[in-house]
Amino acid sequence: MKKRRVFIFFLIIIAVLFASCTGFFDLGVEKIVNLTPADQQPKTVIYFTNTNSYTVDVFSSNFRETKVASVSAYQSSSTISWIPTDEGFEFYFTYKLPVAGTELPYIPKKYGVDYITVKIPKDQTTQFIIPELSRIIPVNDKLFDDAYIAIKNNNASAIQLLSGSSIEVPITGSSLLNWGETALYKLSPTNNVGNYSIRIQGKTPPLYNSGIKELQSGYLYEVEVMGTVTDDKGISLTKSKLLTLSSL
């Protein structure tokens, strides 16, 4: 009986010590968790406001590999947690210009608005403005050095643009265009128009049949493939223009 009481006593002592230790550790964790209330946690937050009439992508390096945000026209991005710095951090922009139903990437290095350098204050929410191109670039300045061709297929059969025997790949989408589809191609202005043709139903009418005699730097050529195509007819140049801010 005495041994049993001694055994129970030791069990009680162990239980008290365990509870005390547990309380101690709980107290330690509680102190760490509640050191700063949740609503007062330090935060460094940024966001971007787009002052342009087209979407702008924001990147964290000049290589434009990691996208920070994609900001629609006249909108602001969601807030983004960031590392504070007073040394100056650079954000890089790619403007998505609307050309022939496609968002054509544009990086205005010539005008120095392809990036901004900013400081990022600690524990603050900071807004960064994406430069408005129309306030910096003359509206009639040529925007691109390449030439562009937008081809619309109004034929029931699918078509492809060829360079010699090679298939040209458009900026976005498939190289094979079904009826009603339009594709935008980037071409070097030094290329000979005579090298290009359109494949359709076993025929390859040359592109110069459309009326394009040469490719000019910075120009957009809009070409339509008709419902009936022969070896020398059925391709038409509907419009050509120099790509500027005023012509978009």
DRENDOGU-541055 format. One record per residue (C-alpha): residue in one letter; x, y, z. Coordinates in pm, 1 decimal, decimal comma. Example, Ala and Ser with C-alpha at 12.3 -4.5 7.8 and 13.67 -1.06 7.14 Angstrom:
2
KOLNU  code         X         Y         Z
KOLNU     a    1230,0    -450,0     780,0
KOLNU     s    1367,0    -106,0     714,0
END
This chain:
248
KOLNU  code         X         Y         Z
KOLNU     m       0,0       0,0       0,0
KOLNU     k     285,8     230,9      88,9
KOLNU     k     461,3     155,2    -239,2
KOLNU     r     140,5     229,5    -425,0
KOLNU     r     110,4     572,0    -254,7
KOLNU     v     473,2     649,2    -337,6
KOLNU     f     413,5     549,0    -700,8
KOLNU     i     102,9     772,9    -725,4
KOLNU     f     298,2    1058,5    -567,4
KOLNU     f     569,7    1031,7    -828,9
KOLNU     l     308,1    1023,3   -1105,2
KOLNU     i     157,4    1344,2    -972,0
KOLNU     i     503,1    1510,3    -957,3
KOLNU     i     576,7    1406,3   -1317,7
KOLNU     a     236,3    1534,1   -1435,9
KOLNU     v     292,5    1869,8   -1264,7
KOLNU     l     637,8    1904,2   -1415,8
KOLNU     f     508,1    1811,5   -1761,1
KOLNU     a     223,7    2062,6   -1737,4
KOLNU     s     465,8    2327,1   -1618,1
KOLNU     c     705,9    2259,1   -1903,3
KOLNU     t     426,8    2259,2   -2156,6
KOLNU     g     300,7    2587,9   -2022,4
KOLNU     f     650,0    2726,0   -2041,6
KOLNU     f     692,1    2633,3   -2405,9
KOLNU     d     342,3    2755,9   -2488,9
KOLNU     l     430,1    3084,3   -2327,9
KOLNU     g     746,4    3105,3   -2534,3
KOLNU     v     562,3    3040,2   -2860,1
KOLNU     e     288,7    3280,8   -2759,5
KOLNU     k     544,0    3551,0   -2700,8
KOLNU     i     695,6    3498,8   -3047,2
KOLNU     v     360,9    3488,8   -3227,9
KOLNU     n     218,1    3791,7   -3054,0
KOLNU     l     534,6    3997,4   -3054,9
KOLNU     t     374,3    4219,3   -3323,8
KOLNU     p      -3,6    4221,6   -3378,8
KOLNU     a    -113,5    4088,5   -3717,4
KOLNU     d    -256,8    4424,3   -3824,1
KOLNU     q      76,3    4592,1   -3749,6
KOLNU     q     306,0    4351,1   -3931,3
KOLNU     p     566,0    4541,7   -4137,9
KOLNU     k     483,2    4546,6   -4509,2
KOLNU     t     663,7    4684,3   -4810,0
KOLNU     v     418,3    4694,0   -5098,9
KOLNU     i     425,8    4837,6   -5451,1
KOLNU     y     182,9    4870,4   -5741,5
KOLNU     f     187,5    5011,8   -6095,1
KOLNU     t     -53,5    5251,9   -6264,9
KOLNU     n     -79,0    5245,9   -6643,8
KOLNU     t    -147,5    5583,3   -6807,4
KOLNU     n    -159,4    5438,9   -7160,6
KOLNU     s    -448,8    5321,1   -7377,4
KOLNU     y    -294,6    4974,2   -7413,9
KOLNU     t    -161,8    4700,9   -7186,9
KOLNU     v     191,7    4724,7   -7046,6
KOLNU     d     394,1    4433,0   -6906,9
KOLNU     v     634,1    4507,4   -6619,5
KOLNU     f     953,2    4306,9   -6564,8
KOLNU     s    1219,8    4304,2   -6293,5
KOLNU     s    1518,9    4283,5   -6529,6
KOLNU     n    1630,6    4402,4   -6871,4
KOLNU     f    1614,8    4042,4   -6998,5
KOLNU     r    1236,1    4054,6   -6946,4
KOLNU     e    1222,0    3696,5   -6823,6
KOLNU     t    1030,7    3740,4   -6497,0
KOLNU     k     706,5    3933,1   -6533,7
KOLNU     v     610,3    4136,9   -6228,3
KOLNU     a     271,5    4256,7   -6356,5
KOLNU     s      57,9    4298,5   -6666,5
KOLNU     v    -136,9    4624,1   -6636,6
KOLNU     s    -439,3    4693,9   -6856,2
KOLNU     a    -507,3    5032,4   -7013,8
KOLNU     y    -576,4    5310,5   -6758,5
KOLNU     q    -572,6    5057,0   -6473,7
KOLNU     s    -355,7    4980,7   -6171,4
KOLNU     s    -201,5    4647,0   -6089,0
KOLNU     s    -274,3    4457,8   -5771,2
KOLNU     t     -38,2    4526,1   -5482,3
KOLNU     i     287,9    4330,8   -5476,5
KOLNU     s     513,1    4261,5   -5177,2
KOLNU     w     869,0    4374,4   -5248,5
KOLNU     i    1208,9    4416,4   -5085,8
KOLNU     p    1275,6    4776,1   -4973,7
KOLNU     t    1575,3    4959,3   -5115,7
KOLNU     d    1705,1    5315,6   -5126,4
KOLNU     e    1976,9    5225,0   -5377,8
KOLNU     g    1745,4    5244,3   -5678,6
KOLNU     f    1567,7    4950,8   -5840,1
KOLNU     e    1486,2    4926,8   -6211,3
KOLNU     f    1156,3    4805,4   -6356,7
KOLNU     y    1138,9    4740,0   -6731,9
KOLNU     f     836,8    4790,0   -6957,3
KOLNU     t     706,3    4624,9   -7272,9
KOLNU     y     417,5    4813,1   -7430,6
KOLNU     k     159,3    4594,8   -7610,9
KOLNU     l      53,0    4806,8   -7908,7
KOLNU     p    -269,1    4709,7   -8089,6
KOLNU     v    -176,0    4622,2   -8448,9
KOLNU     a    -402,7    4422,5   -8683,0
KOLNU     g    -586,0    4253,0   -8399,2
KOLNU     t    -260,9    4155,9   -8223,2
KOLNU     e     -77,4    4304,7   -7925,4
KOLNU     l     258,7    4388,6   -8081,1
KOLNU     p     541,5    4415,0   -7824,4
KOLNU     y     716,3    4752,1   -7826,9
KOLNU     i    1023,4    4850,0   -7622,2
KOLNU     p    1095,1    5226,5   -7661,1
KOLNU     k    1468,0    5223,1   -7579,5
KOLNU     k    1529,2    5509,5   -7822,1
KOLNU     y    1320,7    5740,6   -7604,6
KOLNU     g    1441,6    5620,0   -7264,7
KOLNU     v    1099,3    5513,5   -7137,5
KOLNU     d    1156,4    5139,2   -7152,7
KOLNU     y    1234,2    5140,3   -6778,3
KOLNU     i    1223,1    5348,0   -6460,7
KOLNU     t    1459,6    5365,7   -6163,1
KOLNU     v    1289,4    5393,5   -5824,3
KOLNU     k    1349,7    5363,9   -5453,0
KOLNU     i    1120,6    5135,5   -5256,2
KOLNU     p    1052,2    5269,1   -4903,0
KOLNU     k    1028,7    5017,6   -4622,3
KOLNU     d     688,1    4943,0   -4464,6
KOLNU     q     500,6    5158,4   -4716,4
KOLNU     t     268,1    5112,0   -5010,8
KOLNU     t     426,0    5288,9   -5308,0
KOLNU     q     272,5    5365,4   -5646,9
KOLNU     f     484,1    5370,0   -5963,7
KOLNU     i     357,0    5539,1   -6280,5
KOLNU     i     415,4    5372,4   -6617,8
KOLNU     p     516,8    5653,0   -6857,6
KOLNU     e     259,2    5765,4   -7112,0
KOLNU     l     415,1    5721,7   -7456,2
KOLNU     s     206,7    5990,6   -7626,7
KOLNU     r     356,6    6253,4   -7392,7
KOLNU     i     713,2    6154,0   -7480,8
KOLNU     i     718,3    6014,9   -7835,5
KOLNU     p     614,6    6242,5   -8126,0
KOLNU     v     290,1    6093,0   -8255,6
KOLNU     n     418,4    6071,2   -8614,6
KOLNU     d     754,4    5909,3   -8536,6
KOLNU     k     820,7    5565,9   -8684,7
KOLNU     l     791,7    5306,6   -8406,9
KOLNU     f     952,2    4997,9   -8564,0
KOLNU     d    1246,1    4914,7   -8788,9
KOLNU     d    1095,3    4590,3   -8919,9
KOLNU     a     814,6    4558,9   -9174,5
KOLNU     y     486,3    4387,4   -9087,0
KOLNU     i     229,5    4207,4   -9298,8
KOLNU     a    -121,2    4127,2   -9174,3
KOLNU     i    -284,4    3858,2   -9390,3
KOLNU     k    -658,1    3792,8   -9366,2
KOLNU     n    -797,0    3471,0   -9511,5
KOLNU     n   -1135,6    3508,7   -9683,0
KOLNU     n   -1101,6    3174,5   -9860,4
KOLNU     a   -1277,0    2858,1   -9743,5
KOLNU     s    -942,9    2672,6   -9748,6
KOLNU     a    -661,4    2732,6   -9502,0
KOLNU     i    -355,0    2926,9   -9618,4
KOLNU     q      12,6    2965,3   -9524,6
KOLNU     l     271,0    3234,7   -9593,2
KOLNU     l     589,6    3092,6   -9745,8
KOLNU     s     942,0    3231,9   -9771,8
KOLNU     g    1086,2    3024,7  -10052,4
KOLNU     s     981,5    2675,1   -9945,6
KOLNU     s     984,8    2755,6   -9571,2
KOLNU     i     668,9    2832,5   -9374,1
KOLNU     e     665,1    3173,5   -9206,7
KOLNU     v     545,7    3172,3   -8845,0
KOLNU     p     327,5    3467,4   -8736,4
KOLNU     i     392,9    3670,3   -8423,2
KOLNU     t     110,2    3489,0   -8244,1
KOLNU     g    -102,8    3190,4   -8333,8
KOLNU     s     -71,1    2910,7   -8587,7
KOLNU     s     104,7    2936,7   -8924,7
KOLNU     l    -203,2    2777,2   -9086,5
KOLNU     l    -488,7    3027,9   -9121,1
KOLNU     n    -848,2    2911,2   -9150,1
KOLNU     w   -1127,4    3114,0   -9309,3
KOLNU     g   -1185,4    3445,9   -9130,1
KOLNU     e    -852,8    3443,2   -8944,5
KOLNU     t    -585,4    3714,7   -8961,3
KOLNU     a    -216,9    3666,9   -8879,3
KOLNU     l      55,2    3927,5   -8831,9
KOLNU     y     408,1    3859,1   -8959,8
KOLNU     k     733,1    4044,8   -8886,8
KOLNU     l     966,1    4062,8   -9187,3
KOLNU     s    1299,3    4227,9   -9252,2
KOLNU     p    1266,1    4528,3   -9485,5
KOLNU     t    1580,6    4408,0   -9664,6
KOLNU     n    1403,0    4092,4   -9781,0
KOLNU     n    1288,8    4064,1  -10140,2
KOLNU     v     909,4    4054,8  -10175,9
KOLNU     g     959,4    3809,9  -10463,1
KOLNU     n    1072,7    3546,0  -10211,7
KOLNU     y     727,8    3529,0  -10052,1
KOLNU     s     418,6    3345,1  -10166,7
KOLNU     i      92,4    3215,6  -10023,1
KOLNU     r      12,6    2844,4  -10027,9
KOLNU     i    -351,5    2761,6  -10088,7
KOLNU     q    -509,2    2449,8  -10237,0
KOLNU     g    -186,2    2341,5  -10402,5
KOLNU     k    -126,3    2686,9  -10555,4
KOLNU     t     144,9    2933,9  -10448,9
KOLNU     p      61,8    3278,7  -10591,3
KOLNU     p     346,1    3526,3  -10519,4
KOLNU     l     293,9    3795,9  -10260,2
KOLNU     y     393,4    4073,9  -10501,3
KOLNU     n      72,5    4000,1  -10694,0
KOLNU     s    -102,2    4182,5  -10409,0
KOLNU     g      64,8    4508,2  -10513,1
KOLNU     i     349,2    4508,9  -10257,0
KOLNU     k     662,2    4589,1  -10457,3
KOLNU     e     901,1    4633,6  -10165,9
KOLNU     l     903,4    4611,9   -9786,7
KOLNU     q     959,7    4944,9   -9615,2
KOLNU     s    1090,5    4982,8   -9262,3
KOLNU     g     818,9    5048,6   -9003,4
KOLNU     y     527,1    4987,0   -9239,0
KOLNU     l     223,2    4763,0   -9192,2
KOLNU     y      80,4    4598,3   -9505,3
KOLNU     e    -270,2    4455,1   -9484,0
KOLNU     v    -331,4    4179,6   -9737,2
KOLNU     e    -654,7    3994,1   -9812,7
KOLNU     v    -680,2    3648,9   -9969,1
KOLNU     m    -999,9    3629,5  -10173,4
KOLNU     g   -1252,9    3352,5  -10204,7
KOLNU     t   -1120,7    3255,6  -10548,8
KOLNU     v    -744,8    3226,3  -10595,6
KOLNU     t    -556,2    3141,1  -10912,4
KOLNU     d    -183,8    3131,7  -10976,8
KOLNU     d    -178,0    3505,3  -11045,4
KOLNU     k    -497,1    3645,3  -10888,2
KOLNU     g    -684,9    3649,9  -10562,0
KOLNU     i    -441,7    3834,9  -10335,0
KOLNU     s    -504,9    4204,0  -10268,8
KOLNU     l    -327,4    4477,9  -10072,3
KOLNU     t    -608,3    4659,3   -9893,1
KOLNU     k    -404,2    4911,7   -9692,6
KOLNU     s     -48,5    5013,6   -9604,0
KOLNU     k      62,0    5262,6   -9341,0
KOLNU     l     359,7    5371,0   -9136,2
KOLNU     l     319,5    5246,9   -8778,3
KOLNU     t     314,8    5552,9   -8550,2
KOLNU     l     126,5    5636,7   -8232,7
KOLNU     s    -121,3    5836,2   -8437,1
KOLNU     s    -184,3    5549,5   -8680,8
KOLNU     l    -256,5    5279,6   -8422,1
END
